[in-house]
Amino acid sequence: MLTMHVWFLHKRLISDTFDKDNALMIQEEMFNILWEDTACRIRQQGSNELLGNKNLLQVQKYTFLHLTNYDHIYT
């Protein structure tokens, strides 16, 4: 559900023609916040740092695949 909301924001920011540079910076920051929040949630589960990083990379992989599937369905 969270990735769907991120995708909606992503699409909205891409469509911004008024201030494209600012929209791209906001989009980049949004993804950074998403990954930092995800890393904090993984750490709260009590896993060590190396395992947390490995899990974060796997979550990122699945998330980008999920977002790509949304793009494919949208088009």
Secondary structure as UniProt FT lines:
FT   HELIX           2..14
FT   HELIX           20..44
FT   TURN            45..46
FT   HELIX           49..74
//
